[in-house]
Amino acid sequence: MAGALDLLDSLLQNGMKKSTSSRLEHSLGEKGVGGSGGFLDEILGNVVGASKAAPSGRESSQAPTGSAGGGLGDLLGSLLGDSKNLKTGGLGAIAGAILGGGSKSMKGAAAGGALAILGSIALQALRNAGSQSKDGLKLDPSASLSAGLRQPENPQEEQQLHSVAALIVKAMVNAAKADGRVDEKEIQRIIGNAKKDGIAGEAEELLDSELRKPMDTDGIVRAASNPQVAAQVYAASLMAIDLDTADEKNYLAELARKLRLDGSVVQRLHRAVGVN
């Protein structure tokens, strides 16, 4: 399962385009999902609250999560130190905190931090636009799973999580082709960066194959099985392009229309990643 999740982490951190990492950083800030009172802060608050109610043995394993009192931004800073470069360990640790803390959870979340972040961006946009309940975090299990916010409980759920990650990888690659600039040199640059992150085997083959395929927006749209996944697909696509050409702007408009995303949801997704 980790192959597509690892690949998604790599693409989101190293970037399909130069702007990707800065948009990811913005999404984790005060104006994204990482500010005090933001979506991830709310989730982490629930985790801390649960830890206080847990038996003493479990409470100790969750205490580090609660020590980041200033929201996800402070947690991120404690994980990455003074470095502004997002690393796989940092993303995995964030995902581990979201999923419940403790060494076992942290290890299990070493891959998939990017999916959890994208899922949080998507669910916050949907909820704030009125498509989700505003009464706390009453997300149904399928929504939490497709957003990468809980551990899969069986092989079928593991496969579902893998499929969502693979779809988002395909969506990012598809979006990067919107400006017509993904030539052989660009393909080698993207694959080379992925290899530096340890991407190999099936994950590398997936990336190489998608980079060389013609665009297939309709196929990606058909595979987006629910509003949560659709919003994740759009958010990741937004991070995968510079949005400095008419072709890219037209592509995103077409993608939003085909995904049937409400205009207010799209606006909130743009705001979360810092794109006007």
C-alpha positions as CSV (number, residue, x, y, z in Angstrom):
1,M,0.0,0.0,0.0
2,A,2.8,2.4,0.8
3,G,4.0,2.8,-2.8
4,A,1.4,5.3,-4.0
5,L,1.3,7.0,-0.7
6,D,5.1,7.4,-0.7
7,L,4.9,8.7,-4.2
8,L,2.2,11.2,-3.3
9,D,4.3,12.5,-0.4
10,S,7.3,12.9,-2.7
11,L,5.4,14.8,-5.4
12,L,3.7,17.1,-2.9
13,Q,7.0,17.9,-1.2
14,N,9.4,18.2,-4.1
15,G,6.7,19.6,-6.4
16,M,5.5,18.9,-9.9
17,K,6.2,22.7,-10.4
18,K,8.2,25.3,-8.5
19,S,5.1,26.6,-6.7
20,T,4.0,23.2,-5.2
21,S,6.1,23.3,-2.0
22,S,5.1,26.9,-1.2
23,R,1.5,26.1,-1.6
24,L,1.8,23.1,0.7
25,E,3.5,25.3,3.3
26,H,0.7,27.9,2.9
27,S,-1.9,25.2,3.4
28,L,-0.4,24.3,6.7
29,G,-0.3,27.9,7.9
30,E,-2.8,30.2,9.6
31,K,-4.8,30.8,6.4
32,G,-5.0,27.1,5.6
33,V,-5.9,24.1,7.8
34,G,-3.0,24.5,10.2
35,G,-3.9,27.7,12.0
36,S,-5.2,27.8,15.6
37,G,-8.8,26.7,15.4
38,G,-8.3,25.2,11.9
39,F,-9.4,21.8,10.8
40,L,-6.3,19.9,11.8
41,D,-6.0,21.8,15.0
42,E,-9.5,20.6,15.8
43,I,-8.6,17.0,15.0
44,L,-5.5,17.3,17.1
45,G,-7.5,18.8,19.9
46,N,-9.8,15.8,19.8
47,V,-6.8,13.5,20.0
48,V,-5.5,15.4,23.0
49,G,-8.9,15.2,24.6
50,A,-9.1,11.5,24.0
51,S,-5.6,11.0,25.5
52,K,-6.7,12.8,28.7
53,A,-9.5,10.4,29.1
54,A,-7.4,7.3,28.2
55,P,-5.7,5.0,30.7
56,S,-2.5,6.4,32.1
57,G,-0.3,4.1,30.0
58,R,-1.8,5.4,26.8
59,E,-1.8,9.0,27.9
60,S,1.9,9.2,28.1
61,S,2.2,8.1,24.4
62,Q,0.0,11.0,23.4
63,A,1.4,13.7,25.5
64,P,3.8,15.1,22.8
65,T,0.8,15.8,20.6
66,G,-0.8,18.0,23.2
67,S,2.5,19.9,23.8
68,A,2.0,21.8,20.5
69,G,-0.5,24.2,22.0
70,G,-0.4,26.7,19.1
71,G,-2.1,24.6,16.5
72,L,-0.6,22.5,13.7
73,G,1.9,25.3,12.8
74,D,3.6,24.8,16.2
75,L,3.5,21.1,15.9
76,L,5.1,21.3,12.4
77,G,7.8,23.6,13.7
78,S,8.6,21.2,16.6
79,L,8.9,18.3,14.1
80,L,11.0,20.1,11.5
81,G,13.0,22.5,13.6
82,D,14.1,25.7,11.9
83,S,14.0,24.0,8.4
84,K,11.3,25.2,6.1
85,N,11.7,22.2,3.9
86,L,9.0,19.6,4.4
87,K,10.4,16.2,4.9
88,T,8.7,12.8,4.7
89,G,9.4,12.2,8.4
90,G,7.6,15.5,9.3
91,L,4.5,14.7,7.2
92,G,4.4,11.2,8.6
93,A,4.7,12.5,12.1
94,I,1.8,14.8,11.5
95,A,-0.3,12.0,10.1
96,G,0.7,9.9,13.1
97,A,-0.6,12.6,15.4
98,I,-3.8,12.8,13.5
99,L,-4.3,9.1,13.6
100,G,-3.9,8.8,17.3
101,G,-0.2,9.1,18.3
102,G,2.1,6.5,19.8
103,S,5.0,4.8,18.2
104,K,3.0,2.1,16.3
105,S,0.7,4.7,14.7
106,M,3.7,7.0,13.9
107,K,5.4,4.1,12.1
108,G,2.2,3.2,10.3
109,A,1.7,6.8,9.1
110,A,5.3,7.2,7.8
111,A,3.7,7.1,4.4
112,G,0.5,9.0,3.8
113,G,1.1,12.3,5.5
114,A,0.4,14.1,2.2
115,L,-2.9,12.3,1.8
116,A,-3.9,13.4,5.3
117,I,-3.1,17.0,4.6
118,L,-4.9,17.0,1.3
119,G,-7.9,15.3,2.9
120,S,-8.0,17.9,5.6
121,I,-7.9,20.7,3.1
122,A,-10.7,19.1,1.2
123,L,-12.9,18.4,4.2
124,Q,-12.4,21.8,5.7
125,A,-13.5,23.4,2.4
126,L,-16.5,21.2,2.1
127,R,-17.6,21.8,5.7
128,N,-17.1,25.5,5.6
129,A,-19.0,25.8,2.4
130,G,-22.0,24.0,4.0
131,S,-21.4,20.5,2.4
132,Q,-20.4,19.0,5.7
133,S,-22.0,19.2,9.2
134,K,-20.9,22.2,11.1
135,D,-21.6,20.5,14.4
136,G,-18.1,19.3,15.4
137,L,-16.1,16.7,13.4
138,K,-19.0,14.4,12.7
139,L,-17.4,12.8,9.7
140,D,-18.6,9.4,8.6
141,P,-15.9,6.6,8.5
142,S,-15.8,6.5,4.7
143,A,-15.1,10.3,4.6
144,S,-12.3,10.0,7.1
145,L,-10.8,7.0,5.3
146,S,-10.9,8.6,1.9
147,A,-9.3,11.7,3.4
148,G,-6.5,9.6,4.9
149,L,-7.5,10.6,8.4
150,R,-7.9,7.2,10.0
151,Q,-6.1,3.9,9.8
152,P,-7.5,1.3,7.5
153,E,-9.1,-1.6,9.4
154,N,-8.9,-4.4,6.8
155,P,-7.3,-5.2,3.5
156,Q,-10.2,-3.7,1.5
157,E,-9.8,-0.4,3.3
158,E,-6.0,-0.5,2.7
159,Q,-6.7,-1.0,-1.0
160,Q,-9.2,1.9,-1.0
161,L,-6.6,4.2,0.6
162,H,-4.0,3.1,-2.0
163,S,-6.5,3.7,-4.8
164,V,-7.2,7.2,-3.6
165,A,-3.5,8.0,-3.4
166,A,-2.8,6.6,-6.8
167,L,-5.7,8.6,-8.3
168,I,-4.4,11.8,-6.8
169,V,-0.9,11.1,-8.2
170,K,-2.6,10.7,-11.6
171,A,-4.5,13.9,-11.1
172,M,-1.3,15.9,-10.3
173,V,0.5,14.5,-13.3
174,N,-2.5,15.2,-15.5
175,A,-2.7,18.8,-14.3
176,A,1.0,19.3,-14.9
177,K,0.5,18.6,-18.6
178,A,-2.1,21.4,-18.9
179,D,0.6,23.9,-20.0
180,G,2.0,21.5,-22.6
181,R,5.5,21.7,-21.1
182,V,6.1,18.1,-19.8
183,D,8.8,17.0,-22.2
184,E,11.4,14.3,-21.8
185,K,13.7,16.7,-19.8
186,E,10.8,17.5,-17.4
187,I,9.9,13.8,-17.1
188,Q,13.5,12.9,-16.1
189,R,13.6,15.8,-13.6
190,I,10.4,14.7,-11.9
191,I,11.4,11.0,-11.8
192,G,14.9,11.9,-10.6
193,N,13.5,13.9,-7.7
194,A,11.2,10.9,-6.8
195,K,14.2,8.5,-6.9
196,K,16.0,10.8,-4.4
197,D,13.2,10.2,-2.0
198,G,13.6,6.4,-2.4
199,I,10.7,5.9,-4.9
200,A,11.3,2.7,-6.9
201,G,9.5,-0.4,-8.2
202,E,5.8,-0.1,-8.8
203,A,5.6,3.5,-7.6
204,E,8.3,4.6,-10.0
205,E,6.6,2.7,-12.8
206,L,3.3,4.4,-12.0
207,L,4.9,7.8,-12.2
208,D,6.8,7.1,-15.4
209,S,3.7,5.6,-17.1
210,E,1.4,8.6,-16.1
211,L,4.0,11.1,-17.2
212,R,4.1,9.6,-20.7
213,K,0.3,9.1,-21.2
214,P,-1.9,11.6,-23.0
215,M,-4.1,13.7,-20.7
216,D,-7.2,11.9,-19.4
217,T,-9.2,14.3,-17.3
218,D,-12.5,12.4,-17.9
219,G,-10.9,9.2,-16.5
220,I,-9.8,10.9,-13.4
221,V,-13.2,12.5,-12.9
222,R,-14.9,9.1,-13.2
223,A,-12.7,7.7,-10.6
224,A,-13.4,10.4,-8.0
225,S,-16.0,8.4,-6.1
226,N,-17.4,11.0,-3.6
227,P,-17.2,14.7,-2.8
228,Q,-14.3,14.3,-0.5
229,V,-12.1,12.6,-3.1
230,A,-13.2,15.1,-5.7
231,A,-12.1,18.0,-3.5
232,Q,-8.8,16.2,-2.8
233,V,-8.2,15.7,-6.6
234,Y,-8.8,19.4,-7.2
235,A,-6.6,20.6,-4.3
236,A,-3.7,18.4,-5.5
237,S,-4.2,19.5,-9.1
238,L,-4.0,23.1,-7.9
239,M,-0.7,22.4,-6.2
240,A,0.7,20.7,-9.3
241,I,0.6,23.7,-11.6
242,D,1.9,27.3,-11.5
243,L,-1.4,28.7,-12.8
244,D,0.4,31.3,-14.9
245,T,-1.0,30.4,-18.3
246,A,-4.5,30.6,-19.8
247,D,-4.3,26.8,-20.5
248,E,-3.8,26.0,-16.8
249,K,-6.6,28.3,-15.7
250,N,-9.0,26.8,-18.3
251,Y,-7.9,23.3,-17.2
252,L,-8.8,24.0,-13.5
253,A,-12.1,25.5,-14.4
254,E,-13.0,22.5,-16.5
255,L,-11.8,20.1,-13.8
256,A,-14.0,21.8,-11.2
257,R,-17.0,21.7,-13.5
258,K,-16.5,18.0,-14.3
259,L,-16.0,17.2,-10.6
260,R,-19.2,19.1,-9.8
261,L,-17.5,21.1,-7.1
262,D,-19.5,24.0,-5.9
263,G,-18.0,27.4,-6.6
264,S,-17.7,28.2,-2.9
265,V,-15.8,25.0,-2.3
266,V,-13.4,25.8,-5.1
267,Q,-12.9,29.3,-3.7
268,R,-12.0,27.9,-0.3
269,L,-9.6,25.3,-1.8
270,H,-7.8,28.2,-3.6
271,R,-7.7,30.2,-0.4
272,A,-6.3,27.3,1.6
273,V,-3.3,26.9,-0.7
274,G,-2.8,30.6,-1.3
275,V,-4.0,31.0,-4.9
276,N,-6.3,33.8,-5.9
